[in-house]
């Protein structure tokens, strides 16, 4: 008789490379509060009711030491943040030294906690005086942005490890200048395809010039950008038209900016949130809503699709270092955030094992914040913010993430947290007890 089959089960942890960066991200306008001098403040004031305006946001302008201490206590070894151009240069050619000194204190707060600093130099907002001259449609904005960098970088160069020139230029162009359900909801909210082309071109120019400027001031600097990268697939695999549309959409959304700026990246910053299924095998395929197919979605209706992050990492793998500079979920169900973290990190682990040079994961976001045209309703944070009191409360998912960071990997027993209806706090106590 043949021998009985032995059960095969791998109990090993999913270990990440030594020196892997773990952290979370914020952006200035979304957390600081009272950014009076930028185009978004002006836009909110004119278009949004008071409840949907950024206002004091999460008041991180004053509470950054507490937030950084929380991140440190949660084992984070890296943090991504941005500086607000409009605070530093509120009017053309006038640089506010008090605000420069403030940001030096902020960055030093991270360095004093032994955290690697990823600094974003432009995260969607423009000084109002720049916006009034046409924003990124104006060729002169490239000059203004570079002048800003030449002024600020010498002041902070000892406090930054990674320089991210621009954040999500492709998404910015889409949301501000192109069509779609959400598009045209960001300033200047002027839908125009020719304007979209010019804006993307000028942001590409600005990135390349910034790359040169930063390397001139700091020869050993690590400079890159962060773009929003989506995974795409055809609903009907046999449809040639759908497959062609997927290829074209993937190039325009995911590869065009990196193509325009080729040779000016020391690393790629990847922000991943979206999987898009393209259906209707005709001359005009459309995006299929994940809710129509009863797929798991976030509170914003974005599909939870961990396999997608593997696909985009494999697609962009070109031996250049890659950092996941944003990846997160809006959910008031924190158990879902826990499942999200573990399932997406599993796919990143598999990408690394497949040879993709991924060197860090930065969750979006450290704390709840102002989510642009959606206001304060979406909750992305590892840390809950009570906006009435501005008090912070780490969520159970933050403790799960802290344990992953401590282990520099996903302990096998933590995979049970992928199940539904579990008490995360109770299960986490059992996991940590058996790991120590």
matplotlib code that plots the C-alpha trace (Angstrom):
import matplotlib.pyplot as plt

x = [0.0, 1.3, 2.4, 0.1, 0.4, 2.0, 0.5, 2.5, 2.3, 4.9, 5.2, 8.0, 7.7, 7.8, 11.0, 11.8, 15.4, 17.7, 17.5, 13.9, 12.2, 8.9, 6.8, 3.8, 3.1, 1.4, 1.2, 1.4, -2.0, -3.8, -2.6, -1.0, -4.1, -4.4, -2.5, -4.0, -1.7, -2.3, -4.7, -6.5, -7.4, -8.8, -10.6, -12.2, -13.3, -15.2, -16.6, -16.9, -19.2, -17.3, -17.5, -15.6, -12.8, -9.3, -9.5, -7.1, -7.0, -5.2, -3.3, 0.0, 1.7, 1.7, 1.3, 4.0, 6.2, 3.4, 2.7, 6.4, 6.7, 3.7, 5.3, 8.5, 6.7, 5.0, 8.5, 8.5, 12.0, 11.0, 8.5, 7.4, 6.1, 5.9, 6.7, 4.2, 5.7, 3.1, 4.1, 7.7, 7.1, 3.6, 4.2, 6.4, 10.1, 9.4, 10.7, 9.5, 12.5, 10.2, 8.5, 11.8, 13.0, 9.7, 10.3, 13.9, 12.5, 10.0, 12.6, 15.0, 12.2, 12.3, 16.1, 16.2, 14.1, 16.5, 14.0, 14.8, 13.2, 11.5, 10.6, 8.1, 8.8, 5.4, 2.3, -0.6, -0.8, 0.6, 1.1, -1.9, 0.3, 1.6, -1.9, -3.0, -0.4, -1.7, -0.1, 1.6, 0.2, 2.6, 6.1, 7.5, 6.3, 9.2, 11.5, 9.5, 9.7, 13.4, 14.0, 12.1, 14.3, 17.5, 16.4, 15.1, 17.4, 20.6, 18.7, 17.5, 19.9, 21.4, 18.0, 16.7, 17.5, 15.3, 14.0, 10.7, 10.3, 6.7, 3.8, 1.4, 1.6, -0.5, -3.4, -3.1, -3.5, -6.5, -8.3, -7.7, -7.9, -9.5, -12.9, -14.4, -16.5, -14.0, -12.1, -12.3, -12.9, -9.4, -8.2, -8.2, -11.0, -10.8, -11.3, -9.2, -7.1, -4.6, -4.1, -3.6, -0.8, 0.9, 0.7, 2.1, 4.9, 5.8, 5.7, 8.0, 10.4, 10.2, 11.1, 14.1, 15.4, 14.8, 16.8, 19.7, 19.5, 19.4, 22.4, 24.3, 23.7, 24.0, 26.0, 25.2, 21.5, 18.8, 16.2, 13.0, 9.3, 6.2, 3.4, 0.0, 0.3, -2.8, -3.2, -5.3, -6.9, -9.4, -12.7, -12.8, -9.4, -10.1, -11.0, -8.2, -9.8, -9.9, -6.3, -5.2, -7.1, -5.5, -2.0, -2.7, -4.3, -1.5, 1.1, -0.6, -1.5, 1.6, 4.5, 4.2, 5.6, 8.5, 9.1, 9.2, 11.6, 13.8, 17.3, 16.3, 15.4, 17.7, 14.6, 10.9, 8.2, 5.1, 1.7, -0.8, -4.5, -6.5, -7.2, -9.2, -11.2, -11.9, -15.0, -17.4, -15.5, -16.3, -14.5, -15.0, -14.3, -15.4, -14.2, -16.3, -17.3, -16.0, -19.3, -21.1, -19.1, -19.6, -15.8, -14.5, -14.0, -12.9, -15.2, -14.5, -15.5, -11.9, -11.3, -9.2, -7.0, -3.6, -2.5, -2.5, 0.5, 2.5, 1.6, 2.6, 5.9, 6.7, 5.8, 8.0, 10.9, 14.0, 16.7, 16.2, 15.3, 11.6, 9.9, 6.1, 5.6, 1.9, -0.5, -3.5, -7.2, -10.0, -12.0, -13.9, -13.7, -10.2, -10.2, -10.3, -7.3, -5.4, -6.4, -5.3, -1.9, -1.1, -2.5, -0.7, 2.6, 2.3, 2.3, 5.2, 7.1, 6.4, 7.6, 10.9, 11.3, 10.7, 13.6, 11.9, 14.2, 11.6, 13.3, 10.6, 6.9, 5.2, 1.6, -0.9, -1.4, 0.0, -3.0, -6.5, -6.5, -8.2, -8.8, -9.0, -12.5, -13.8, -13.2, -12.7, -15.0, -12.5, -10.4, -7.0, -5.0, -3.1, -3.9, -7.5, -7.9, -10.7, -11.2, -13.1, -10.3, -7.4, -6.5, -4.8, -5.6, -3.5, -5.8, -5.3, -4.0, -1.2, -0.2, -0.3, 1.9, 4.2, 4.7, 5.4, 8.1, 9.6, 9.8, 10.9, 8.4, 5.0, 5.0, 3.2, 0.7, -0.3, -1.9, -4.9, -5.7, -6.7, -9.9, -13.1, -14.9, -11.6, -10.8, -7.6, -6.5, -7.0, -5.3, -2.4, -1.7, -1.5, 0.8, 3.2, 3.2, 4.4, 7.0, 8.8]
y = [0.0, 3.5, 5.5, 8.0, 11.5, 13.8, 17.1, 20.0, 23.2, 26.0, 27.6, 30.0, 33.7, 35.9, 37.7, 41.0, 42.1, 43.6, 47.3, 47.4, 50.7, 50.6, 53.7, 55.8, 59.1, 62.4, 65.6, 69.1, 70.5, 67.3, 67.4, 70.8, 73.0, 76.7, 76.8, 80.1, 81.0, 78.1, 77.4, 74.6, 76.9, 79.4, 76.6, 75.1, 78.6, 79.2, 75.7, 73.7, 74.1, 74.7, 71.1, 70.0, 72.6, 71.7, 74.3, 73.2, 69.7, 67.4, 70.4, 68.6, 72.0, 72.1, 68.4, 66.9, 65.9, 63.8, 62.2, 61.4, 59.9, 57.7, 56.6, 55.8, 53.8, 51.9, 50.8, 52.9, 53.5, 55.8, 58.6, 60.4, 64.0, 67.1, 70.8, 73.5, 75.7, 78.4, 78.8, 79.3, 81.6, 83.2, 85.9, 85.9, 86.1, 86.6, 83.7, 83.4, 82.4, 81.6, 78.9, 77.6, 77.3, 75.5, 72.9, 72.5, 71.7, 69.2, 67.3, 67.4, 65.9, 62.8, 62.6, 62.8, 59.7, 57.9, 57.8, 57.9, 61.0, 60.9, 64.5, 65.5, 68.9, 69.3, 67.5, 68.9, 72.4, 75.6, 79.0, 81.1, 83.6, 80.8, 79.5, 83.0, 83.0, 79.7, 77.1, 74.3, 75.5, 78.5, 77.5, 80.0, 77.8, 75.4, 78.4, 79.4, 75.8, 75.5, 78.9, 77.6, 74.5, 76.5, 78.5, 75.7, 72.7, 74.3, 74.9, 71.3, 69.1, 67.5, 66.5, 64.6, 61.1, 60.8, 63.6, 63.2, 66.0, 65.7, 63.6, 61.8, 64.1, 61.8, 61.8, 65.6, 66.1, 63.7, 65.2, 68.8, 68.8, 65.6, 63.8, 61.2, 61.0, 62.5, 64.6, 68.4, 68.4, 69.8, 73.3, 74.8, 72.5, 73.3, 70.3, 70.7, 68.0, 70.4, 71.9, 68.4, 67.7, 71.0, 70.5, 67.0, 68.2, 71.1, 68.9, 66.6, 69.5, 70.6, 67.2, 66.9, 70.3, 69.6, 66.3, 68.3, 71.0, 68.7, 66.7, 69.9, 70.9, 67.4, 65.1, 62.0, 62.7, 60.1, 61.7, 60.4, 61.1, 59.3, 58.5, 56.8, 53.4, 51.3, 47.7, 47.2, 44.1, 43.2, 41.8, 39.6, 38.0, 37.0, 40.5, 42.0, 45.5, 45.3, 44.1, 46.9, 49.4, 48.0, 48.4, 52.0, 52.9, 51.3, 53.3, 56.6, 56.2, 54.3, 54.8, 58.1, 60.3, 57.9, 57.8, 61.6, 61.8, 58.8, 59.1, 61.4, 58.9, 57.3, 55.4, 55.0, 55.9, 53.8, 54.8, 52.0, 52.1, 51.1, 48.0, 48.8, 46.2, 47.3, 45.8, 46.1, 44.7, 47.6, 50.6, 52.4, 50.0, 51.2, 50.7, 48.0, 49.0, 46.5, 46.8, 45.6, 42.4, 42.2, 42.6, 43.7, 47.5, 50.2, 52.9, 54.9, 52.0, 51.2, 47.6, 45.6, 43.7, 42.8, 40.9, 44.2, 45.5, 42.5, 43.1, 46.8, 46.0, 43.3, 45.6, 48.5, 46.3, 47.5, 46.9, 50.5, 50.6, 50.9, 52.2, 51.9, 55.5, 55.2, 52.3, 52.3, 51.8, 54.1, 52.0, 52.6, 48.8, 48.5, 44.7, 45.3, 47.5, 44.7, 42.2, 44.9, 45.3, 41.6, 40.6, 43.5, 42.9, 39.2, 40.3, 42.7, 39.9, 37.7, 40.5, 40.8, 37.0, 37.3, 39.7, 43.1, 45.5, 46.8, 48.5, 50.0, 50.2, 53.5, 53.1, 55.9, 57.4, 57.8, 59.7, 60.4, 63.6, 65.9, 63.9, 66.7, 67.0, 64.2, 66.1, 64.3, 61.3, 58.8, 57.3, 56.1, 56.5, 53.9, 56.4, 57.6, 61.4, 62.9, 66.1, 67.8, 67.4, 66.6, 63.6, 60.6, 56.9, 54.1, 51.6, 47.8, 47.7, 50.1, 47.5, 44.7, 46.8, 47.5, 43.8, 43.2, 45.9, 44.5, 41.1, 42.6, 40.2, 38.6, 35.8, 32.8, 32.9, 36.4, 35.0, 34.0, 37.8, 37.5, 35.8, 37.7, 38.2, 37.9, 40.0, 41.6, 42.8, 39.3, 37.5, 40.0, 39.3, 35.6, 36.2, 38.5, 36.2, 33.2, 35.3, 36.5]
z = [0.0, -0.7, 2.3, 3.9, 2.6, 5.2, 5.9, 4.4, 6.3, 6.5, 9.9, 9.0, 9.5, 6.4, 7.0, 5.3, 4.4, 7.0, 7.1, 5.7, 6.4, 8.2, 8.9, 8.1, 6.2, 6.4, 4.3, 5.6, 4.5, 5.6, 9.2, 10.1, 10.0, 9.2, 5.9, 5.0, 2.1, -0.4, -3.2, -1.3, 1.6, -0.9, -2.8, 0.4, 1.6, -1.7, -2.3, 0.8, 3.9, 7.1, 8.2, 5.1, 5.3, 6.6, 9.4, 12.2, 10.7, 13.2, 14.6, 13.9, 13.4, 17.2, 18.2, 16.0, 19.1, 20.4, 17.0, 16.5, 20.0, 19.2, 16.0, 17.8, 20.5, 17.7, 16.5, 13.3, 12.0, 9.2, 8.5, 5.4, 5.7, 3.6, 4.1, 3.1, 0.4, 1.1, 4.7, 3.7, 0.8, 1.5, -1.1, -4.2, -3.2, 0.5, 2.6, 6.2, 8.4, 11.3, 9.3, 8.0, 11.6, 12.5, 9.9, 11.1, 14.6, 13.1, 11.1, 14.1, 16.1, 13.8, 13.8, 17.6, 17.6, 15.2, 12.4, 8.7, 7.1, 3.8, 2.9, 0.2, -1.3, -3.1, -2.0, -4.1, -2.6, -4.2, -2.7, -3.8, -5.5, -7.7, -8.4, -9.3, -12.0, -13.5, -11.3, -13.1, -16.4, -16.1, -17.3, -14.8, -11.9, -12.6, -11.8, -8.7, -7.4, -8.0, -6.3, -3.3, -3.2, -3.5, -0.5, 1.8, 1.1, 2.5, 5.8, 6.2, 4.2, 7.3, 8.5, 5.5, 4.2, 1.1, -1.0, -2.8, -5.2, -6.2, -5.0, -7.4, -10.4, -12.5, -10.0, -9.5, -13.3, -13.3, -10.4, -11.4, -15.2, -16.5, -16.5, -14.2, -11.2, -8.8, -11.4, -11.5, -7.7, -6.9, -7.6, -10.1, -11.2, -14.8, -17.1, -20.1, -21.9, -23.3, -19.9, -18.4, -20.9, -20.2, -16.4, -16.5, -18.8, -16.4, -13.3, -15.1, -15.9, -12.3, -11.0, -13.4, -12.4, -8.7, -9.1, -10.5, -7.9, -4.9, -6.3, -6.8, -3.2, -1.8, -4.2, -2.2, -1.9, -2.6, -4.8, -6.3, -6.7, -5.6, -8.1, -7.7, -9.5, -10.1, -11.3, -14.4, -15.8, -18.5, -17.4, -20.5, -20.9, -24.5, -25.6, -27.7, -27.4, -23.6, -23.5, -25.7, -23.6, -20.4, -22.0, -23.0, -19.7, -17.8, -19.8, -19.4, -15.7, -14.5, -16.8, -18.6, -15.8, -15.1, -18.8, -19.0, -16.1, -17.0, -15.6, -12.7, -10.0, -7.4, -6.2, -7.2, -4.7, -5.3, -3.9, -4.3, -3.7, -6.8, -8.9, -12.0, -14.0, -17.6, -19.2, -22.1, -25.2, -27.5, -28.7, -25.4, -22.5, -19.0, -15.5, -13.7, -10.2, -7.6, -5.7, -8.8, -8.5, -4.7, -4.0, -0.7, -0.6, 1.7, 3.2, 0.0, -2.3, -3.3, -3.9, -1.4, -3.8, -2.3, -5.5, -7.3, -5.3, -6.4, -10.0, -10.1, -8.2, -10.7, -13.6, -12.4, -11.3, -13.1, -10.4, -9.1, -5.4, -4.7, -1.6, -1.0, 0.0, 0.5, 0.9, 3.2, 3.7, 4.8, 7.2, 10.5, 10.9, 12.3, 11.9, 8.2, 8.4, 10.2, 7.4, 4.9, 6.4, 6.6, 3.2, 1.4, 3.2, 2.2, -1.4, -0.9, 0.7, -2.4, -4.7, -2.8, -2.9, -6.7, -7.0, -6.8, -5.0, -2.4, 0.5, 2.6, 3.4, 4.5, 5.5, 4.7, 7.2, 10.6, 11.9, 10.7, 8.6, 6.1, 3.0, 0.4, -1.2, 1.0, 4.2, 7.5, 7.1, 5.7, 8.5, 7.2, 10.4, 12.4, 15.1, 15.7, 16.1, 18.0, 16.1, 18.9, 21.4, 19.0, 21.3, 19.7, 20.3, 18.6, 17.0, 17.4, 13.8, 14.9, 17.5, 14.9, 12.6, 15.6, 16.1, 12.4, 12.6, 15.7, 14.1, 10.7, 9.2, 9.6, 12.3, 11.0, 13.9, 12.9, 9.7, 11.8, 11.9, 8.3, 9.5, 10.2, 13.6, 15.6, 18.6, 17.4, 20.8, 22.4, 19.5, 19.4, 23.1, 22.4, 19.4, 21.3, 24.3, 22.2, 20.4, 23.5]

ax = plt.figure().add_subplot(projection="3d")
ax.plot(x, y, z, "-o")
ax.set_aspect("equal")
plt.show()
